[in-house]
Amino acid sequence: EEQQRLNDEASQVTQAYDILVNPHLRATHLLELMDKPMDETATGDLVGPMFLMEVMELRETIDETSSSSDDDDDDDALKQLMKENQERIEALSADLNKAFDEGDLDAALRYTAMLQYWNRVDETIRDKITID
């Protein structure tokens, strides 16, 4: 019984750490604590059509890049897209932190939704990079 309790506590610590180091998870958790949870079905409304168009165009670029015949060139192009996306994520994370610092929960909610989209783009790019 003691061993099970210790395992449960270790699992909770690991989960808490994962939330703290991931900006999107941390923001989602903070918003829940502040009674302003993000509704997954409304993220498109939060970010607006221009942002959604930008994400869609980037996804098309990723698909076009990964469908050509030269894997080395594709990987280089995908790595560049990933670098640019990481820069977006970092800038957005800074904006998100500022929104929380200023108590602007509407902006924090919008930035959290945007971060979710950029994280998915990052996952898509990582999935398409050829593993040597």
BELFENTA-V245442 format. One record per helix or strand. SS is the DSSP state (h for helix, s for strand). FROM is the first residue (numbers start at 1). TO is the last residue. If there is no record, write none. Layout:
# BELFENTA-V245442
<<SS FROM TO> <SS FROM TO>>
This chain:
# BELFENTA-V245442
<<h 2 21> <h 23 33> <h 40 47> <h 49 65> <h 71 101> <h 105 128>>
